[in-house]
Amino acid sequence: MEKGQLLDSINKKWFTECKCQLKKTATRPVPGAGNPSAEIVFIGEAPGKSEDEQGIPFVGAAGKFLNEMLGAIGMKREDIYITNVVKYRPPNNRDPLPEEITACADWLHEELACIAPKLIVFLGRHAMNHFFLTEKISIIHGKLLKKKITGMPTPYFLALYHPAAALYNGSMRETLLDDFKKIPRFLEKIKGEFKNDI
Ligand code: URA
């Protein structure tokens, strides 16, 4: 089965099997979207209002800012894959609870195993803390992280500030843009290392 079909079947399975309590209040699930063969997967927090309405991740203000940043490094949404740690909108866009992240975790891990990206980029601390429990985003943002995590297709991770948090905060916005622009260089480095491993 090719990756796109496999992803469709993973999403279909979790639409019914996911035990997340947010199902009760959200309009619909918001699965990941983009290129199933992407070298980079971005992981956000949870769907917001626009995403809950449309069933597509990052289509609101944060998504527009993300598209701009992708453009700044010569990439388009079709080049990447984007998903969230939590697949249902939390009421009033509150932070997702640990049990909601846990309930959606196997869904996320199956997506990642299927796509097998070379680099996983966290958008915000909720995505980062799922994989790096004790780290602080204010300290590790913009640094290429290498850690072997069981079940993960790549040991390479990058934590960025969340575009929604940075959108209206001048200095955080500058930092996010600077960190984002490092992505092509990091990807080249990773590809070089993957080649050496063969
Ligand atoms: N913020 C997120 O973290 N995810 C989305 O899909 C939209 C906004």
Residues whose N, C-alpha, C, O or C-beta is under 5 A from the ligand:
A	BS01	URA	G44 E45 A46 P47 G48 E51 P57 F58 A62 N84
